[in-house]
Amino acid sequence: MTVDKRVMLVHNSAMKQAKAMTVRLSEEQAQALEMVATVENLPVSDIIRAAISTHIETRRRDPGFQAGLRDRISQARKLLDR
């Protein structure tokens, strides 16, 4: 995975009010992630943030995800209207 430097600028500017989270990885995943970070010469946290942003953008463009999101919003509105 090559990290797009433009994506990293967006991540870094959005980090002003960052929320700390814990992610548990298998040993294999952790080693692979550390290797990617080493090759990319970036912190592991930057690699993780870039991967999460890419995943979110992919989901946002997915018609099935959008339909599911609209359904959730509709359910929430019905609950609030009661």
Backbone as XML, in Angstrom:
<?xml version="1.0"?>
<chain id="A" units="angstrom">
  <residue number="1" name="MET">
    <atom name="N" x="0.842" y="-1.175" z="0.000"/>
    <atom name="CA" x="0.000" y="0.000" z="0.000"/>
    <atom name="C" x="0.882" y="1.230" z="0.000"/>
  </residue>
  <residue number="2" name="THR">
    <atom name="N" x="0.707" y="2.081" z="-0.982"/>
    <atom name="CA" x="1.438" y="3.328" z="-1.029"/>
    <atom name="C" x="0.533" y="4.424" z="-0.501"/>
  </residue>
  <residue number="3" name="VAL">
    <atom name="N" x="1.042" y="5.191" z="0.429"/>
    <atom name="CA" x="0.251" y="6.239" z="1.046"/>
    <atom name="C" x="0.353" y="7.497" z="0.200"/>
  </residue>
  <residue number="4" name="ASP">
    <atom name="N" x="-0.784" y="8.033" z="-0.176"/>
    <atom name="CA" x="-0.850" y="9.272" z="-0.931"/>
    <atom name="C" x="-0.539" y="10.427" z="0.023"/>
  </residue>
  <residue number="5" name="LYS">
    <atom name="N" x="0.469" y="11.196" z="-0.287"/>
    <atom name="CA" x="0.894" y="12.298" z="0.587"/>
    <atom name="C" x="-0.217" y="13.339" z="0.744"/>
  </residue>
  <residue number="6" name="ARG">
    <atom name="N" x="-1.081" y="13.506" z="-0.276"/>
    <atom name="CA" x="-2.198" y="14.451" z="-0.161"/>
    <atom name="C" x="-3.183" y="13.975" z="0.893"/>
  </residue>
  <residue number="7" name="VAL">
    <atom name="N" x="-3.409" y="12.665" z="0.957"/>
    <atom name="CA" x="-4.293" y="12.102" z="1.976"/>
    <atom name="C" x="-3.714" y="12.372" z="3.354"/>
  </residue>
  <residue number="8" name="MET">
    <atom name="N" x="-2.399" y="12.255" z="3.477"/>
    <atom name="CA" x="-1.758" y="12.485" z="4.772"/>
    <atom name="C" x="-1.922" y="13.927" z="5.224"/>
  </residue>
  <residue number="9" name="LEU">
    <atom name="N" x="-1.902" y="14.891" z="4.297"/>
    <atom name="CA" x="-2.104" y="16.287" z="4.677"/>
    <atom name="C" x="-3.491" y="16.488" z="5.251"/>
  </residue>
  <residue number="10" name="VAL">
    <atom name="N" x="-4.489" y="15.862" z="4.651"/>
    <atom name="CA" x="-5.854" y="15.950" z="5.162"/>
    <atom name="C" x="-5.923" y="15.336" z="6.554"/>
  </residue>
  <residue number="11" name="HIS">
    <atom name="N" x="-5.301" y="14.172" z="6.734"/>
    <atom name="CA" x="-5.294" y="13.511" z="8.038"/>
    <atom name="C" x="-4.674" y="14.404" z="9.090"/>
  </residue>
  <residue number="12" name="ASN">
    <atom name="N" x="-3.522" y="14.960" z="8.770"/>
    <atom name="CA" x="-2.797" y="15.758" z="9.747"/>
    <atom name="C" x="-3.555" y="17.020" z="10.115"/>
  </residue>
  <residue number="13" name="SER">
    <atom name="N" x="-4.249" y="17.644" z="9.166"/>
    <atom name="CA" x="-5.006" y="18.845" z="9.494"/>
    <atom name="C" x="-6.251" y="18.505" z="10.306"/>
  </residue>
  <residue number="14" name="ALA">
    <atom name="N" x="-6.752" y="17.288" z="10.171"/>
    <atom name="CA" x="-7.935" y="16.862" z="10.926"/>
    <atom name="C" x="-7.580" y="16.346" z="12.310"/>
  </residue>
  <residue number="15" name="MET">
    <atom name="N" x="-6.315" y="16.263" z="12.632"/>
    <atom name="CA" x="-5.871" y="15.678" z="13.891"/>
    <atom name="C" x="-5.940" y="16.646" z="15.061"/>
  </residue>
  <residue number="16" name="LYS">
    <atom name="N" x="-6.401" y="17.867" z="14.854"/>
    <atom name="CA" x="-6.430" y="18.857" z="15.925"/>
    <atom name="C" x="-7.179" y="18.355" z="17.153"/>
  </residue>
  <residue number="17" name="GLN">
    <atom name="N" x="-8.288" y="17.690" z="16.930"/>
    <atom name="CA" x="-9.049" y="17.132" z="18.037"/>
    <atom name="C" x="-9.178" y="15.630" z="17.832"/>
  </residue>
  <residue number="18" name="ALA">
    <atom name="N" x="-8.052" y="14.964" z="17.863"/>
    <atom name="CA" x="-8.002" y="13.530" z="17.597"/>
    <atom name="C" x="-8.561" y="12.742" z="18.773"/>
  </residue>
  <residue number="19" name="LYS">
    <atom name="N" x="-9.138" y="11.614" z="18.456"/>
    <atom name="CA" x="-9.642" y="10.689" z="19.464"/>
    <atom name="C" x="-8.753" y="9.453" z="19.472"/>
  </residue>
  <residue number="20" name="ALA">
    <atom name="N" x="-8.244" y="9.115" z="20.619"/>
    <atom name="CA" x="-7.398" y="7.930" z="20.737"/>
    <atom name="C" x="-8.272" y="6.680" z="20.722"/>
  </residue>
  <residue number="21" name="MET">
    <atom name="N" x="-7.828" y="5.665" z="19.994"/>
    <atom name="CA" x="-8.548" y="4.401" z="19.917"/>
    <atom name="C" x="-7.539" y="3.262" z="20.026"/>
  </residue>
  <residue number="22" name="THR">
    <atom name="N" x="-8.022" y="2.113" z="20.435"/>
    <atom name="CA" x="-7.182" y="0.929" z="20.525"/>
    <atom name="C" x="-7.619" y="-0.063" z="19.459"/>
  </residue>
  <residue number="23" name="VAL">
    <atom name="N" x="-6.655" y="-0.604" z="18.739"/>
    <atom name="CA" x="-6.924" y="-1.609" z="17.715"/>
    <atom name="C" x="-6.067" y="-2.826" z="18.032"/>
  </residue>
  <residue number="24" name="ARG">
    <atom name="N" x="-6.680" y="-3.980" z="18.089"/>
    <atom name="CA" x="-5.939" y="-5.213" z="18.330"/>
    <atom name="C" x="-5.704" y="-5.906" z="16.993"/>
  </residue>
  <residue number="25" name="LEU">
    <atom name="N" x="-4.446" y="-6.239" z="16.747"/>
    <atom name="CA" x="-4.057" y="-6.905" z="15.510"/>
    <atom name="C" x="-3.428" y="-8.244" z="15.830"/>
  </residue>
  <residue number="26" name="SER">
    <atom name="N" x="-3.532" y="-9.153" z="14.878"/>
    <atom name="CA" x="-2.792" y="-10.397" z="15.026"/>
    <atom name="C" x="-1.304" y="-10.077" z="14.894"/>
  </residue>
  <residue number="27" name="GLU">
    <atom name="N" x="-0.478" y="-10.977" z="15.342"/>
    <atom name="CA" x="0.972" y="-10.767" z="15.226"/>
    <atom name="C" x="1.368" y="-10.591" z="13.764"/>
  </residue>
  <residue number="28" name="GLU">
    <atom name="N" x="0.753" y="-11.383" z="12.894"/>
    <atom name="CA" x="1.046" y="-11.296" z="11.463"/>
    <atom name="C" x="0.658" y="-9.927" z="10.899"/>
  </residue>
  <residue number="29" name="GLN">
    <atom name="N" x="-0.527" y="-9.438" z="11.267"/>
    <atom name="CA" x="-0.965" y="-8.120" z="10.805"/>
    <atom name="C" x="-0.033" y="-7.024" z="11.322"/>
  </residue>
  <residue number="30" name="ALA">
    <atom name="N" x="0.345" y="-7.112" z="12.591"/>
    <atom name="CA" x="1.217" y="-6.099" z="13.193"/>
    <atom name="C" x="2.567" y="-6.067" z="12.486"/>
  </residue>
  <residue number="31" name="GLN">
    <atom name="N" x="3.124" y="-7.229" z="12.196"/>
    <atom name="CA" x="4.419" y="-7.287" z="11.511"/>
    <atom name="C" x="4.317" y="-6.715" z="10.101"/>
  </residue>
  <residue number="32" name="ALA">
    <atom name="N" x="3.255" y="-7.071" z="9.399"/>
    <atom name="CA" x="3.062" y="-6.568" z="8.033"/>
    <atom name="C" x="2.877" y="-5.052" z="8.046"/>
  </residue>
  <residue number="33" name="LEU">
    <atom name="N" x="2.098" y="-4.560" z="8.994"/>
    <atom name="CA" x="1.865" y="-3.129" z="9.113"/>
    <atom name="C" x="3.161" y="-2.382" z="9.409"/>
  </residue>
  <residue number="34" name="GLU">
    <atom name="N" x="3.947" y="-2.911" z="10.322"/>
    <atom name="CA" x="5.228" y="-2.291" z="10.649"/>
    <atom name="C" x="6.168" y="-2.292" z="9.445"/>
  </residue>
  <residue number="35" name="MET">
    <atom name="N" x="6.137" y="-3.341" z="8.656"/>
    <atom name="CA" x="6.978" y="-3.412" z="7.459"/>
    <atom name="C" x="6.538" y="-2.362" z="6.442"/>
  </residue>
  <residue number="36" name="VAL">
    <atom name="N" x="5.233" y="-2.227" z="6.232"/>
    <atom name="CA" x="4.731" y="-1.205" z="5.311"/>
    <atom name="C" x="5.163" y="0.181" z="5.783"/>
  </residue>
  <residue number="37" name="ALA">
    <atom name="N" x="5.014" y="0.454" z="7.068"/>
    <atom name="CA" x="5.403" y="1.757" z="7.611"/>
    <atom name="C" x="6.894" y="2.014" z="7.418"/>
  </residue>
  <residue number="38" name="THR">
    <atom name="N" x="7.697" y="0.988" z="7.613"/>
    <atom name="CA" x="9.141" y="1.120" z="7.437"/>
    <atom name="C" x="9.484" y="1.435" z="5.985"/>
  </residue>
  <residue number="39" name="VAL">
    <atom name="N" x="8.892" y="0.699" z="5.069"/>
    <atom name="CA" x="9.158" y="0.911" z="3.641"/>
    <atom name="C" x="8.673" y="2.293" z="3.203"/>
  </residue>
  <residue number="40" name="GLU">
    <atom name="N" x="7.507" y="2.704" z="3.690"/>
    <atom name="CA" x="6.948" y="4.010" z="3.338"/>
    <atom name="C" x="7.609" y="5.151" z="4.102"/>
  </residue>
  <residue number="41" name="ASN">
    <atom name="N" x="8.427" y="4.813" z="5.101"/>
    <atom name="CA" x="9.094" y="5.796" z="5.951"/>
    <atom name="C" x="8.081" y="6.733" z="6.620"/>
  </residue>
  <residue number="42" name="LEU">
    <atom name="N" x="7.023" y="6.115" z="7.145"/>
    <atom name="CA" x="5.956" y="6.838" z="7.830"/>
    <atom name="C" x="5.650" y="6.147" z="9.155"/>
  </residue>
  <residue number="43" name="PRO">
    <atom name="N" x="5.085" y="6.889" z="10.099"/>
    <atom name="CA" x="4.643" y="6.245" z="11.338"/>
    <atom name="C" x="3.499" y="5.269" z="11.066"/>
  </residue>
  <residue number="44" name="VAL">
    <atom name="N" x="3.433" y="4.225" z="11.855"/>
    <atom name="CA" x="2.358" y="3.239" z="11.731"/>
    <atom name="C" x="1.001" y="3.929" z="11.825"/>
  </residue>
  <residue number="45" name="SER">
    <atom name="N" x="0.877" y="4.887" z="12.717"/>
    <atom name="CA" x="-0.407" y="5.579" z="12.887"/>
    <atom name="C" x="-0.843" y="6.290" z="11.605"/>
  </residue>
  <residue number="46" name="ASP">
    <atom name="N" x="0.107" y="6.843" z="10.846"/>
    <atom name="CA" x="-0.250" y="7.482" z="9.578"/>
    <atom name="C" x="-0.757" y="6.461" z="8.571"/>
  </residue>
  <residue number="47" name="ILE">
    <atom name="N" x="-0.136" y="5.286" z="8.538"/>
    <atom name="CA" x="-0.575" y="4.219" z="7.632"/>
    <atom name="C" x="-1.992" y="3.788" z="7.991"/>
  </residue>
  <residue number="48" name="ILE">
    <atom name="N" x="-2.255" y="3.637" z="9.282"/>
    <atom name="CA" x="-3.587" y="3.223" z="9.740"/>
    <atom name="C" x="-4.619" y="4.278" z="9.383"/>
  </residue>
  <residue number="49" name="ARG">
    <atom name="N" x="-4.333" y="5.551" z="9.650"/>
    <atom name="CA" x="-5.290" y="6.617" z="9.329"/>
    <atom name="C" x="-5.580" y="6.672" z="7.838"/>
  </residue>
  <residue number="50" name="ALA">
    <atom name="N" x="-4.545" y="6.506" z="7.001"/>
    <atom name="CA" x="-4.749" y="6.522" z="5.557"/>
    <atom name="C" x="-5.626" y="5.356" z="5.111"/>
  </residue>
  <residue number="51" name="ALA">
    <atom name="N" x="-5.391" y="4.173" z="5.683"/>
    <atom name="CA" x="-6.195" y="2.996" z="5.330"/>
    <atom name="C" x="-7.652" y="3.185" z="5.739"/>
  </residue>
  <residue number="52" name="ILE">
    <atom name="N" x="-7.861" y="3.771" z="6.908"/>
    <atom name="CA" x="-9.232" y="4.016" z="7.374"/>
    <atom name="C" x="-9.924" y="5.022" z="6.467"/>
  </residue>
  <residue number="53" name="SER">
    <atom name="N" x="-9.233" y="6.093" z="6.110"/>
    <atom name="CA" x="-9.828" y="7.095" z="5.212"/>
    <atom name="C" x="-10.186" y="6.492" z="3.861"/>
  </residue>
  <residue number="54" name="THR">
    <atom name="N" x="-9.297" y="5.674" z="3.332"/>
    <atom name="CA" x="-9.563" y="5.014" z="2.055"/>
    <atom name="C" x="-10.787" y="4.112" z="2.164"/>
  </residue>
  <residue number="55" name="HIS">
    <atom name="N" x="-10.881" y="3.359" z="3.257"/>
    <atom name="CA" x="-12.024" y="2.467" z="3.454"/>
    <atom name="C" x="-13.323" y="3.270" z="3.553"/>
  </residue>
  <residue number="56" name="ILE">
    <atom name="N" x="-13.318" y="4.342" z="4.306"/>
    <atom name="CA" x="-14.521" y="5.166" z="4.464"/>
    <atom name="C" x="-14.946" y="5.745" z="3.116"/>
  </residue>
  <residue number="57" name="GLU">
    <atom name="N" x="-14.002" y="6.270" z="2.349"/>
    <atom name="CA" x="-14.337" y="6.824" z="1.037"/>
    <atom name="C" x="-14.890" y="5.753" z="0.107"/>
  </residue>
  <residue number="58" name="THR">
    <atom name="N" x="-14.341" y="4.555" z="0.161"/>
    <atom name="CA" x="-14.846" y="3.447" z="-0.652"/>
    <atom name="C" x="-16.283" y="3.113" z="-0.265"/>
  </residue>
  <residue number="59" name="ARG">
    <atom name="N" x="-16.551" y="3.062" z="1.029"/>
    <atom name="CA" x="-17.907" y="2.763" z="1.495"/>
    <atom name="C" x="-18.868" y="3.859" z="1.065"/>
  </residue>
  <residue number="60" name="ARG">
    <atom name="N" x="-18.468" y="5.111" z="1.187"/>
    <atom name="CA" x="-19.339" y="6.239" z="0.800"/>
    <atom name="C" x="-19.756" y="6.151" z="-0.654"/>
  </residue>
  <residue number="61" name="ARG">
    <atom name="N" x="-18.896" y="5.622" z="-1.506"/>
    <atom name="CA" x="-19.195" y="5.517" z="-2.941"/>
    <atom name="C" x="-19.961" y="4.247" z="-3.298"/>
  </residue>
  <residue number="62" name="ASP">
    <atom name="N" x="-20.121" y="3.343" z="-2.352"/>
    <atom name="CA" x="-20.772" y="2.060" z="-2.603"/>
    <atom name="C" x="-22.290" y="2.217" z="-2.522"/>
  </residue>
  <residue number="63" name="PRO">
    <atom name="N" x="-23.022" y="1.914" z="-3.617"/>
    <atom name="CA" x="-24.474" y="2.067" z="-3.609"/>
    <atom name="C" x="-25.159" y="1.223" z="-2.526"/>
  </residue>
  <residue number="64" name="GLY">
    <atom name="N" x="-24.666" y="0.032" z="-2.278"/>
    <atom name="CA" x="-25.255" y="-0.811" z="-1.232"/>
    <atom name="C" x="-25.087" y="-0.198" z="0.144"/>
  </residue>
  <residue number="65" name="PHE">
    <atom name="N" x="-23.929" y="0.360" z="0.400"/>
    <atom name="CA" x="-23.691" y="1.035" z="1.677"/>
    <atom name="C" x="-24.583" y="2.258" z="1.797"/>
  </residue>
  <residue number="66" name="GLN">
    <atom name="N" x="-24.692" y="3.030" z="0.731"/>
    <atom name="CA" x="-25.545" y="4.215" z="0.746"/>
    <atom name="C" x="-26.989" y="3.845" z="1.039"/>
  </residue>
  <residue number="67" name="ALA">
    <atom name="N" x="-27.468" y="2.751" z="0.451"/>
    <atom name="CA" x="-28.838" y="2.294" z="0.712"/>
    <atom name="C" x="-28.995" y="1.905" z="2.181"/>
  </residue>
  <residue number="68" name="GLY">
    <atom name="N" x="-28.016" y="1.197" z="2.718"/>
    <atom name="CA" x="-28.063" y="0.824" z="4.126"/>
    <atom name="C" x="-28.038" y="2.034" z="5.032"/>
  </residue>
  <residue number="69" name="LEU">
    <atom name="N" x="-27.262" y="3.021" z="4.674"/>
    <atom name="CA" x="-27.188" y="4.251" z="5.455"/>
    <atom name="C" x="-28.524" y="4.998" z="5.421"/>
  </residue>
  <residue number="70" name="ARG">
    <atom name="N" x="-29.121" y="5.095" z="4.236"/>
    <atom name="CA" x="-30.439" y="5.745" z="4.132"/>
    <atom name="C" x="-31.475" y="5.000" z="4.975"/>
  </residue>
  <residue number="71" name="ASP">
    <atom name="N" x="-31.406" y="3.684" z="4.982"/>
    <atom name="CA" x="-32.328" y="2.888" z="5.787"/>
    <atom name="C" x="-32.135" y="3.182" z="7.273"/>
  </residue>
  <residue number="72" name="ARG">
    <atom name="N" x="-30.896" y="3.258" z="7.711"/>
    <atom name="CA" x="-30.614" y="3.570" z="9.124"/>
    <atom name="C" x="-31.127" y="4.958" z="9.495"/>
  </residue>
  <residue number="73" name="ILE">
    <atom name="N" x="-30.923" y="5.917" z="8.603"/>
    <atom name="CA" x="-31.407" y="7.278" z="8.862"/>
    <atom name="C" x="-32.918" y="7.282" z="8.955"/>
  </residue>
  <residue number="74" name="SER">
    <atom name="N" x="-33.573" y="6.551" z="8.064"/>
    <atom name="CA" x="-35.039" y="6.458" z="8.084"/>
    <atom name="C" x="-35.524" y="5.843" z="9.389"/>
  </residue>
  <residue number="75" name="GLN">
    <atom name="N" x="-34.862" y="4.779" z="9.840"/>
    <atom name="CA" x="-35.239" y="4.135" z="11.117"/>
    <atom name="C" x="-35.056" y="5.112" z="12.280"/>
  </residue>
  <residue number="76" name="ALA">
    <atom name="N" x="-33.981" y="5.864" z="12.272"/>
    <atom name="CA" x="-33.719" y="6.814" z="13.357"/>
    <atom name="C" x="-34.774" y="7.913" z="13.375"/>
  </residue>
  <residue number="77" name="ARG">
    <atom name="N" x="-35.170" y="8.384" z="12.191"/>
    <atom name="CA" x="-36.209" y="9.424" z="12.131"/>
    <atom name="C" x="-37.537" y="8.903" z="12.681"/>
  </residue>
  <residue number="78" name="LYS">
    <atom name="N" x="-37.877" y="7.671" z="12.326"/>
    <atom name="CA" x="-39.116" y="7.073" z="12.838"/>
    <atom name="C" x="-39.071" y="6.973" z="14.366"/>
  </residue>
  <residue number="79" name="LEU">
    <atom name="N" x="-37.937" y="6.595" z="14.891"/>
    <atom name="CA" x="-37.784" y="6.477" z="16.336"/>
    <atom name="C" x="-37.931" y="7.849" z="16.989"/>
  </residue>
  <residue number="80" name="LEU">
    <atom name="N" x="-37.362" y="8.866" z="16.418"/>
    <atom name="CA" x="-37.444" y="10.221" z="16.989"/>
    <atom name="C" x="-38.850" y="10.792" z="16.890"/>
  </residue>
  <residue number="81" name="ASP">
    <atom name="N" x="-39.595" y="10.403" z="15.865"/>
    <atom name="CA" x="-40.939" y="10.932" z="15.650"/>
    <atom name="C" x="-41.993" y="10.313" z="16.555"/>
  </residue>
  <residue number="82" name="ARG">
    <atom name="N" x="-41.646" y="9.282" z="17.279"/>
    <atom name="CA" x="-42.625" y="8.614" z="18.142"/>
    <atom name="C" x="-42.995" y="9.470" z="19.314"/>
  </residue>
</chain>
